[in-house]
Amino acid sequence: MKILFMGTPEFAVPSLQALVTAGHELVGVFCQPDKPRSRMKVTACPVKEYALSQNIPVFQPEKLRDGEAMKAVETLAPELIVVAAYGRILPDEMLAYPKLGCINVHSSLLPKFRGAAPINWAILTGEQMTGVTIMHMAHDLDAGDMILQGTTPIDPDETAEELYNRLAELGGDLVVRAVAALADGTAARTPQDDSQATLAPMLTRDLSPMDFSRPAQALHDQVRGLYPWPAAVMELDGLRCKVLRTAITEETTAQAPGKLVQADKRGLKIACGDGKVLELVTIQPDGKKAMAAAAFLMGHPIKL
C-alpha cells in the first residue's frame, strides 16, 4: 500500500519501522522542521533520521495550510496517511484526500486522554491501565472512530519515559494490523463515547511544584508522570531540587505534611498529607547532576 507517514519524535519511529518491515510503499514522510540544538548545530528529529536511512523522501513544511503541503500530498498520491505524534493538526482537505483516509496512532485508551500528553496524564491521574488506540482521524482532536486498541498495565513505579517507550512499540504492532484491516476492508469504525472523554493538555512547569499536603500516592504519581520533563520540584533545606525518583514506604507518621521524617544514610523521607511517608530516592539540586538522596545528604547534611 502507498502510505504517507507523518510523525516527529522517537515515539513515532517504531510505527514507521513496522510499516517498512511489513512491505508497504512509504511514498514520503512529513515531520516538523529541524530545531536548533545550539547556536552552531541543528538537529534532525528521530523520524527524519530513520526515513533518510531508508531512502524515504522527507518533507518538513513550516505550515500545512498555505497550499504547498497539500500540493506535496497530491504529488505523492498516497492511498493512506498514517500519523503518529506529528505535532500538527491536519487541515480538512488533507484528511479527505487519501481514498483510505487518515489514521492516527494515539497513546491512550480513547476516549480517555485526548490531547498532547496522554502518557503523562495517565500516570499523573493514577491510572493502572493504558494502551494505544488506532483511529480514523476527524476534524475534532482525537475524536475519530476507533479501529482497534491494545492495552497494557502501568507498573506502580513506571515513569512516563519508560511507559512512552513501551507504548511506542505497541503502537508499531497495532498500526500494521490496522493497515492490513483497511486493505482488506475489515477495519472497524467504533464511535467514541464523547461523554467519557477526558483531556491530556500539554505539560507546563506549573505542574512541577510538589504539595506535601497531598497523599503520598499522588506525589509519587506526580514524580513519575513529570519525568523527565518538566519534573517535579521542591525546596529542600533552602535548595530547589528536581525530584526524579520516589518510593512509597510502609511507614506512617503524625508529623505535619512536608516535615522531614528521616534524613541520614538510610534515606530521605518526608511526611505527606495522608499520614504516609514518601522516600526521595533520586534528586537533582539546581546546577548539579542527578544523585541519590543519600549522596546529597553526605555533602549537605540536614538536621531534622
N, C-alpha and C positions, 0 to 999 in steps of 0.2 A: 504494500500500500504506500502511496505517496503521502508523506507526512511532513508538515512544517511544525517544528518544535519551538516552543517559547519558554525560556527559563533563564535564571541568572545564577543563583548561589549553589553551594555544594549539595543542598537538598535535592536539586533537580537532576544532578548528574546520573544517579542510578536509573532514573526513568529514561533518560536519553540512551544510556548504555544498553538497557534492556530492549529498547526498540531496535537499536542497531543489531544487537545479538539475535533478535527474532527474525532478522532478514528484511525489515521494512526499508523502503527507499526514503531516506531523510533528505528532502529536497532543499532544506535550509534550516537555519537556527536563528531565531531572534533572541537577543539578550540586551541588557542595559549597557549604555556606553561605559567604556573603561573609566575607572576613577583614579585620580592621583593618590598614590600611597605616600609620597613625599614630594618635595619640590623638584626632585630630579628623576622620579620614577613613576610611571603609570602602570597600574596592574590590571591585567585581564581577569575577568570573572571565571570561576571554575567551569561553567558550561561552555564558554568560548574556548578555553584551553582544550577541553575534551573534543569539541566539534572540529577544531583545526587539526587535532591529531588523527581524526577520521576523514579528513578532507571534505568536510561538510561546509558549504558556504555559510558564512556568518554575517548577519545584518544587525546593526546597532542603532536603530533610529532614535533620534532625540525626541521626536513626537510621533504619535500614532494617528493624529487627526489632521495632519497637513496635506494628506493625499499621497505623499511619497511612500509611506509604509504600505498603503493599500496597493499602490502600483507594484511594489515588490511582491506582495502576496499574489497578485494576479499573474505576474510573470512566472512565479514558482508553481502556480496552479496545483496546490495540494488538494488531495481528497479529504484530508482531515487535519485539523490543527490540535496539537496536544500542548497544554500549558501546565507548567509546574513551577510555582514560585517565581513567576516572571517579574512581578512588582509593578505591572502596568495594567490598567483597565482597558480591555479591547473595545473599540467602537462597534456599534451595531452592524455596520456594513461588513466589518471583518468577521464578526460572529456568524453572519449569514452566508459568507462566501463558500466554504467547503461543502461539497454535497453530503458528506457525512457529519458535518457540523464541527463544533469545537468542544473538547473535553478538558477537564481540569483535574489535577492530582492535588487534593486538599488534605492537609494533615490533621483532620479531626473526624469524629463521627457526626457528620451533619445530621440535623440542623444545629447541633451544638457548635459553638465557637466559630462562627463566621467572621472572617476578617484576617488581619495581617499576622497575628501572633498566636495561632491556635495551640501550638505545642506548649508555649509558656503558660497560657491561661488554663490549660487543662491541669497543670501542676499547681499553679497558684490557687486554684479553687478547690484543690483536694480531690480531684477525680482519681479513681482507682483503675479505670479502663479508658483507653483511647483507641485511635486507629487512623486509617486513611480512607477517604471517600473518593471514588472516581465518578464525576458527574458531568452531565451536559451543561455547558455554560449558557447563561441567560443574561439579560440586561442587568438585573439586580445582583448585587455582590453575593457570590457563593450560595445562590438561591435556586439553582437549576435542578432538574430532575436527576436522581441518583441512578448510576448504572450498577455499581457494586461497592461493598465496603469490606475492609479487613480490620479485625480488632486485635488488640494486644493489651495485656495488663501493664500498668505503670508500677515499677518497683518502688517501694516506700522510700528508698534513698536515691532514686534515679534523678539526675539533673536534667534540665531542659536540653543541654548539649548532648547528653547520652541518648535521650529519647529521640532527639532530632535525627541522629544517625540511624537509629533503628527504623524509624518511620520512613526515612528516605529509601531504605532497602525494600521495605514493604510496598511503598508506592511504585517502585520499579516492577515488582512482581504483578501487582494489580493492574497497572496500566497496560501491560502486554495482554492480559486476559480480557480487559475491556475492549481493546482494539480488535482482538480476534472475534469477540462477540459482535462488534459493529460490522465487521467484514462479512460475517455470515448471517446478519440480520436478526440475531437473537439477543441483542443488548437490551437490558431492562430500561424502563423510564419510570422510576418510582418518585412521585412528587414528595417534596419535603413538607413536613408539618410546621408551618411558619409559627404556630403558637408555641412551639417548643424551641424556637431559635434563641440562641444567646450569641453575644458578640465577643470578639477577641481583638480589641484595638491594639494599635502599635504600642510598644513599650516606651516608657519615658523614665527619666531619673526621679520623677515624682513618686514612683513606686518603691524607691530604694530604702528610705528610712525605716528602720525596724522599731516597732512599738511593742515594748515588752509587757504591756497590759493585755496583749492578745494571748491566746492559748499557744502552748509550745508547738503543737502540730501546725498551726497556721504560720508561725515564724519559720519552722523547718521547711514548709512548702514555699514560703517566700524566698528563702535562700536558694532552694533547688530551682524554682521557676525563673529566677532572675539571673541564673548562671549561664554563660559567663558575662552577659551584659544585660542591663546596666549594673547588676549585682546589688545585693542587699548591703546596707551600710549602717554603722552605729558608731557612737563615740565611746572609746574605751580608755579610761583614765586620761581624758583630755585629748586623745588622739583619734582622728577619724579613720575608721578601718572598713574595708570591704570584708564581708563575711562570706566565705566561699564554700565552706562545708560545716554542717552541724549534725548533731545526733540527739535524739530524744532519749533521755535517761529514764530509768525506772524510779528515780528519786522524786520525792515531794518535799515541799518546804513551806514554812509560814512566813518566809521573808517577803518583803514588798516586791512587786514586779520591777525588774530592772536591777535589783541588787545582786552583787556577786555572791554566789554560794561557795565557790571554790576557785582559787587562783594559785596553783602550785604545779609541781612537776606531774601531778596526777591528772591535771586538766584545768580547763577554764569553763566554769558553769555559772549560769545566770537564772534567776527566778523569773517565771512567766506568770501571766495573769490568771491561769487556771490552777496555780499551785504546783505545777510541774516544773522540772528543771531541764534547761536546754544547754547542751555542751557545745562550745565553739571548738571546732576541730581544726579548720584552716582559715586563717585571716590574712589580710593584706593591708598593713598600715599605709597611709598616703606616702608616696615616694619610695616605698620599699617593695621587695618581691613578696610573693605569697609564701607563707610559712606556717608550720604547725603552731597552734596556740601555745604549746609548751615551750617551743623555741622563742616565741615572742616574750614570754614571761622571764626567760633566762636573761634577756637583755633589758627588760623593762618590768621589774618586779612590781606587783600591785598588792597593797595591803587591803585586806577586807575591811 
